[in-house]
Amino acid sequence: MKNERAAAPSHSLDELEQCPKPNGIFDNLEVGGKGGPGLSKYFSVPGFQIPENSYPSNWPKGKVVEISSSPIAILGGMKNGLRQVYFAPSSERFTLELRPLKSNKFLIGVKGTSGLSGEAEGYLNISGERKRCENGVLKAFWRKYDQIVPGWELYVEPETGDVVMVYSTAKERGEISYRFKRIGK
């Protein structure tokens, strides 16, 4: 969960058209289930509102705090007019249905093995000091001392539709870091 103001990352419109466009139904767990992050980690849904008394004392008093969160959180539904965050048990598994909208936005559907489901608009949201989209590959760069160095790449594999994440060290070895399988159209 991210506690900054809910806002999509800034990119130029031309750049956004070059970003990866996952489209279909995906297993939230990586192929092989090595225990890495789920695909949902790379997407964010704005509009969750947490009453200030629900979170740490250093948050602003007397206000509702707006946050962005993982698409999984949308399964919490609404309570007293506020979108609630869903905290999934570790045994629950999820699929994500990703449908590209304009720019960097997606309609994201979530289904859990508990039977819960929901959908919301969200966006691709991956960390990195600097990011750019090139030919359908989202690339992130990190600051290391006084240099900007490659961090990772995210793309949709054309043959399978799978979402692939590659850290620069894995790329040097000719390997991928994570693969999230497309299991439906």
C-alpha positions as CSV (number, residue, x, y, z in Angstrom):
1,M,0.0,0.0,0.0
2,K,1.3,3.4,-0.9
3,N,0.4,6.3,1.4
4,E,1.3,9.2,-1.0
5,R,-1.5,11.1,-2.7
6,A,-3.1,9.1,-5.4
7,A,-1.7,10.2,-8.7
8,A,-0.7,8.5,-11.9
9,P,3.0,8.8,-12.8
10,S,3.8,11.5,-15.2
11,H,4.8,10.5,-18.8
12,S,4.3,12.3,-22.1
13,L,1.4,11.1,-24.3
14,D,3.9,9.8,-26.8
15,E,5.7,7.8,-24.2
16,L,2.5,6.3,-22.8
17,E,1.6,4.9,-26.2
18,Q,4.9,3.0,-26.1
19,C,4.3,1.5,-22.7
20,P,3.4,-2.2,-22.3
21,K,-0.2,-3.0,-22.8
22,P,-1.1,-6.3,-21.0
23,N,-4.5,-7.4,-22.2
24,G,-6.3,-10.5,-20.9
25,I,-6.6,-12.5,-17.7
26,F,-3.4,-13.2,-15.8
27,D,-2.3,-15.4,-12.9
28,N,-1.3,-13.0,-10.1
29,L,1.6,-15.4,-9.2
30,E,4.7,-15.7,-11.2
31,V,5.3,-18.9,-13.3
32,G,6.8,-21.4,-10.9
33,G,5.5,-19.6,-7.9
34,K,9.0,-18.8,-6.5
35,G,7.5,-16.5,-3.9
36,G,8.3,-13.2,-5.6
37,P,5.9,-10.3,-5.9
38,G,2.5,-10.8,-7.5
39,L,1.6,-9.0,-10.8
40,S,-0.7,-6.8,-8.7
41,K,2.4,-5.2,-7.2
42,Y,3.0,-3.4,-10.5
43,F,-0.4,-1.8,-10.8
44,S,-2.0,0.8,-8.5
45,V,-5.6,1.8,-8.0
46,P,-6.3,5.3,-6.6
47,G,-9.3,6.4,-4.5
48,F,-8.9,4.5,-1.3
49,Q,-9.9,6.7,1.7
50,I,-8.7,5.8,5.1
51,P,-10.1,7.7,8.1
52,E,-7.2,9.3,10.0
53,N,-7.9,7.4,13.2
54,S,-7.3,4.1,11.3
55,Y,-3.6,4.8,10.7
56,P,-0.5,6.1,12.5
57,S,-0.6,9.1,14.7
58,N,1.8,11.1,12.5
59,W,-0.9,11.3,9.7
60,P,-2.9,14.5,9.4
61,K,-5.5,14.8,12.2
62,G,-9.2,15.2,11.4
63,K,-8.8,14.3,7.7
64,V,-9.6,11.4,5.4
65,V,-6.3,10.3,3.9
66,E,-6.4,9.3,0.2
67,I,-4.1,6.5,-0.8
68,S,-3.3,4.3,-3.8
69,S,-3.1,0.6,-3.3
70,S,-2.8,-2.7,-5.0
71,P,-5.7,-3.9,-7.2
72,I,-6.3,-6.7,-4.7
73,A,-7.4,-4.0,-2.2
74,I,-10.5,-3.3,-4.2
75,L,-12.1,-6.5,-2.8
76,G,-12.7,-4.6,0.4
77,G,-15.8,-2.9,-1.0
78,M,-17.4,0.2,0.4
79,K,-18.3,1.0,4.1
80,N,-19.9,4.2,5.3
81,G,-19.1,5.8,1.9
82,L,-15.4,5.0,2.0
83,R,-13.6,2.4,-0.2
84,Q,-12.1,-0.1,2.2
85,V,-8.8,-1.9,1.7
86,Y,-9.0,-5.7,1.6
87,F,-6.3,-7.5,3.4
88,A,-6.1,-11.0,1.9
89,P,-5.2,-14.1,3.8
90,S,-2.0,-15.7,2.7
91,S,-3.8,-18.8,1.3
92,E,-6.0,-16.8,-1.1
93,R,-5.0,-16.7,-4.8
94,F,-6.0,-14.2,-7.4
95,T,-6.3,-13.6,-11.1
96,L,-6.2,-10.1,-12.7
97,E,-8.1,-9.1,-15.8
98,L,-6.3,-6.2,-17.4
99,R,-8.0,-4.2,-20.1
100,P,-6.0,-1.2,-21.5
101,L,-7.7,2.1,-21.5
102,K,-6.3,5.5,-22.7
103,S,-2.6,6.3,-21.9
104,N,-1.3,4.4,-18.9
105,K,-4.7,3.4,-17.5
106,F,-6.3,0.0,-17.3
107,L,-9.6,-1.4,-16.2
108,I,-8.5,-4.0,-13.7
109,G,-10.7,-6.9,-12.6
110,V,-9.7,-9.0,-9.6
111,K,-11.0,-12.4,-8.6
112,G,-10.0,-14.3,-5.5
113,T,-10.3,-18.0,-4.7
114,S,-12.6,-16.9,-1.8
115,G,-15.2,-16.0,-4.4
116,L,-14.7,-12.2,-4.0
117,S,-14.4,-10.1,-7.2
118,G,-14.3,-6.5,-8.1
119,E,-13.0,-4.0,-10.7
120,A,-11.6,-0.5,-10.8
121,E,-9.6,1.8,-13.0
122,G,-5.9,1.8,-12.2
123,Y,-2.5,2.3,-13.8
124,L,0.9,0.7,-14.3
125,N,3.0,1.9,-11.4
126,I,6.5,0.7,-11.1
127,S,9.3,2.1,-9.0
128,G,12.4,3.7,-10.5
129,E,14.2,7.0,-10.3
130,R,13.7,7.5,-14.0
131,K,11.4,5.6,-16.4
132,R,10.8,5.6,-20.1
133,C,8.9,3.6,-22.6
134,E,10.6,2.3,-25.7
135,N,8.9,0.1,-28.3
136,G,6.5,-1.5,-25.8
137,V,9.2,-1.9,-23.1
138,L,9.0,0.1,-19.9
139,K,12.5,0.7,-18.6
140,A,13.5,2.0,-15.2
141,F,16.8,3.5,-14.1
142,W,18.3,4.0,-10.7
143,R,20.9,6.5,-9.3
144,K,24.0,4.7,-8.2
145,Y,26.5,7.2,-6.7
146,D,26.7,9.9,-9.4
147,Q,25.5,7.7,-12.3
148,I,22.1,6.6,-13.7
149,V,22.2,2.9,-14.3
150,P,19.6,0.4,-15.7
151,G,17.3,-1.1,-13.1
152,W,14.7,-3.3,-14.8
153,E,12.5,-3.7,-17.8
154,L,8.8,-4.8,-18.1
155,Y,7.2,-5.9,-21.3
156,V,4.5,-8.1,-22.8
157,E,5.9,-11.2,-24.6
158,P,4.4,-11.1,-28.1
159,E,4.1,-14.9,-28.6
160,T,2.4,-15.7,-25.3
161,G,0.9,-12.4,-24.0
162,D,2.7,-13.1,-20.7
163,V,3.9,-10.1,-18.7
164,V,7.7,-10.3,-18.2
165,M,9.9,-8.5,-15.7
166,V,13.7,-8.5,-16.1
167,Y,16.2,-6.9,-13.7
168,S,19.4,-5.7,-15.3
169,T,21.6,-8.3,-13.6
170,A,19.3,-11.1,-14.9
171,K,19.3,-9.5,-18.3
172,E,23.1,-9.7,-18.3
173,R,22.9,-13.4,-17.7
174,G,20.2,-13.9,-20.4
175,E,17.5,-14.7,-17.9
176,I,14.1,-13.2,-16.9
177,S,13.3,-12.3,-13.3
178,Y,9.5,-12.8,-13.2
179,R,6.9,-14.1,-15.7
180,F,3.1,-13.7,-15.1
181,K,1.2,-16.1,-17.3
182,R,-1.8,-14.9,-19.4
183,I,-4.4,-17.6,-18.8
184,G,-7.3,-16.1,-20.8
185,K,-8.2,-13.5,-23.4
